[in-house]
Amino acid sequence: MNSRALTHADTPEWLATRLLRLGCEFEVHGPPQLAERLLDMAARAGRAAGA
């Protein structure tokens, strides 16, 4: 099943955190700042896990 959500947030960091807490797969279509923040968070999590 596919769904689309249009939303706004105070900051890309806030929205990235909320998306990750959903516990499901998702795809970001914009804005680019959100995708950048998610990549930063993924890199930080990888380093924390010893990757």
C-alpha positions in Angstrom: 0.0 0.0 0.0 1.3 3.5 -0.8 0.4 6.7 0.9 1.4 10.3 0.5 1.6 12.8 3.2 1.9 16.6 2.7 3.0 18.3 5.9 5.0 21.2 7.2 7.3 21.3 10.2 9.2 23.9 12.2 12.5 22.4 11.2 13.8 19.6 8.9 15.3 18.0 12.1 11.9 17.8 13.7 10.3 16.2 10.7 13.2 13.8 10.1 12.9 12.6 13.7 9.2 12.1 13.4 9.5 10.1 10.2 12.1 7.8 11.6 9.9 7.1 14.6 7.1 5.8 12.3 9.0 2.5 12.0 8.2 2.0 8.4 9.8 2.5 5.0 9.3 5.9 3.4 10.6 7.9 0.5 11.3 11.6 0.6 10.3 13.7 -2.4 11.3 17.1 -0.9 12.5 19.4 0.4 16.2 18.7 -0.1 16.9 19.9 3.4 14.9 17.0 4.8 16.8 14.4 2.7 20.1 16.0 3.8 19.1 15.8 7.5 18.1 12.2 7.1 21.5 11.4 5.5 23.3 13.1 8.4 21.2 11.2 11.0 21.9 7.9 9.2 25.6 8.6 9.1 25.6 9.5 12.8 23.7 6.3 13.7 26.1 4.2 11.7 29.0 5.6 13.5 27.3 5.1 16.9 26.7 1.4 15.9 30.3 0.9 14.9 29.7 0.8 11.2 
